[in-house]
Amino acid sequence: MHFLKLQVQHGGDIYEMILSTNSNDPSVEELQQLIEKQLNIPIDAQRVMFKGQNLHEKRQGKLRRYGITNASLIRVVGCKQPLRN
């Protein structure tokens, strides 16, 4: 099991997230799944950016390819879904 600790900025808040994966080079899609689970933002509503790169357009791309390592700051734009009871 591999772990990647990231900072995810959404709005004015920064969240610490740990992406656990079986791959030593996880994909953008795996990151989006974590964001969906942690922040309740559907994958299709996410715009994920890192250093001017629109990662949400390249879901199968590997995070390492874009220079994402431990403690990287990822920016996310998207509306949270209301919590259902």
N, C-alpha and C positions, 0 to 999 in steps of 0.2 A: 504494500500500500504506500502511495506517495501522497504528500501533503504540500499544498502551496498556500501560504498565508498572504492574503491580499487586502488592500483597503479599497472599498467601493464607495464612491461619492454619489449620493442621490439627493438632489435639492441642496440644502445647506448642511446636510449631515454626512458624516463619514462612518462607515460600518467596517469593522474588522470581520473578515470571512476566511474560513479555512476550506479550501477545495481539496477533498480527499478523492483520490482516483487510483485506478489500477495502472494507469499509464504514467510514465515518467515525463511525458509531454502532453498534457491534456488539451482538449480542443476548446474553441470559443463556445461551442454548443454546450459543453460540460459546465463552463462558467455561467452561461445563460440559465441553465437548469438550476444552478445554485442560487443565482440572483432571484429567479422565480420563486424558489422555495423560501428563501430568507426574507425577501422584501415584498413578496406577493405581487410582482409585476410580471404579467404574462410574457413569454418569450417573444411573441409577435409584436408586442407593444414596446419592446426594449430597443433603445439605441445605445450601444456599448462603444465607448471610445477610449483610446489610449494613445497619447502623444500624437493627436491629429489623425489617427487611423480609425476608420469606421469598422469595427470588428463584427458588428451585427450583420454586415453584408457578406461575411466570410465565415460562416458557422463551422465549416469543417477544418478551417485553418488552425494550426497549432499555436498555443500561447507563446512558446519560446521563439517562434519565428518572428513575432511582433515585439520581442524584447521584454516580455512580461516575466518577471522573476518574483521571488519572495519580496514582500513589502511594496510591490508596485501599486500605484494609485490608478484605479479604473473609474471612469466617469460613466454614469448611467442616466439616461433620460427616459422617462416613461411614467405613465400613471399607474398607481397602485390600484388593485381591485379591492372593492369593499369586502370586508370580512363577513363571511356567512355564518349564521348561527345554526 
